[in-house]
Amino acid sequence: MADATYLGWPFFDDGHRALARDLGAWASASLADDEVEATDLDAHARSLVRRLGDAGWLRLAVPAEYGGARRDVDVRSLCLARDRLARTGGLADFAFAMQGLGSLPITIAGAPALREAYLPAVATGARIAAFALSEPEAGSDVAAVATTARADDRGWVLDGTKTWISNAGIADHYVVFARTGGAGSRGLSAFVVDADAPGLAVTERIRVIAPHPLGTLRLDGCRVSADRLLGAPGDGFRIAMATLDLFRSTVGAAALGYARRALDEALSRAASRVQFGKPIAEHQLVGEKLAQIALEVDASALLVYRAAWAADRRDGRVTRESAMAKLYATEAAQRAADAAVQIHGGAGVVAGAAVERLYRSVRALRIYEGTSEIQHLVIAQQALAAVRPPEGGAG
């Protein structure tokens, strides 16, 4: 990585700087383009979770009380990890991110016994986690979730379909969001559902342009015990939004890692490729592309680490900051990958080339955990809130 001066920014403490240094060195030595598509994707993903756990990096996803690295889950650490991992291996970043996304709801709202049962195993990589919110008709519109959960004298019974679920088929547990009350966001609840729970089945595996384990779940009379409810009935929307508020910044961090790799690849190619008697970096139009990538990498980093710092202050939601970070960094990373491919010319569209893999890997980040269009709406709503009169006040 050509530029690491951002680690001197006041968002970080010495522990963060050591983490960035050590994880970066580990990823370079241990992953080294490990994202090359494996013939057995599931086995490769499981292996990455074990390796991340064995190296201690998954401890960043849980609090110290349950084997974690810091007292509380530290969003700056998560972002630094995803920044470093995405730059080296997209599937490793995915494996790391899902351990956090599939366990943070338990950290936020799980009873102590539930935390003890799940979080230490997540931190070591012994248990693979997943987050099951999306449905065929409920993606960005979380309040449209149709999966239901009804209580009886033996616990809860869940019925419905979840799709676009990362780690479907390899996860040991899923955090499932289901409707326990009326329509709208207030009727949702969250449950921890083990992969071997009766009535839970993976009915489809979905292939995407940057391969990772992804699929559809069917819950058909799926029974879970009463103690698998997170928080109280009706807390599901709050739990989902709190989780996504924190993890949305880390999606921006992953995009930032991809953009840094795109910049490195573009600089190397532009400096070494000679056309018309000089390196193409000396042609003005190529220089402009390099400058734009470098500019947007720094702008992305500022937005991502501001959002992470604000989240770690724990003095309120960071909806605005995380939406800005996710939106800008993912869109900028797409532009960076496209420019890097263009600078490589024909070599950039060869299957398996580093910039070709980047181009495919970046694309999904503009969709999952809130599309770019949804982030625009969120930012607008947050901006308008500052000028709206209070409820019942004068217009």
HUURJO-V33221 format. One line per field, one symbol per residue. phi: phi as a letter, one per 40 degrees, with the letter a starting at -180 (. if undefined). Layout:
phi: ???
This chain:
phi: .cbbcccccccbbcccccccccccccccccbfgccdcccbcccccccccccccccgcccccbcddbgccbdbcbcccdccccdccccbaccccdccccccccbcdcccbccdcccccbcdccccgcbcbabbbcbdbabcccccdbdbbbcacbhbbbbibbbfccgdhbccabcbbacbbccgccccbbbcbccccdgbaccabbcbcbdacaabbbbbgcbbcdccccgbdgccccccccccdccccccccccccccccccdcccccccbcbafgadccccdccdccccccccccccccccccccccccccfbhcbdcccccccccccccccccccccccccgdccbcdgcdcccddcccdcccbcfhcdcccdccccccccdcbcccdgccc
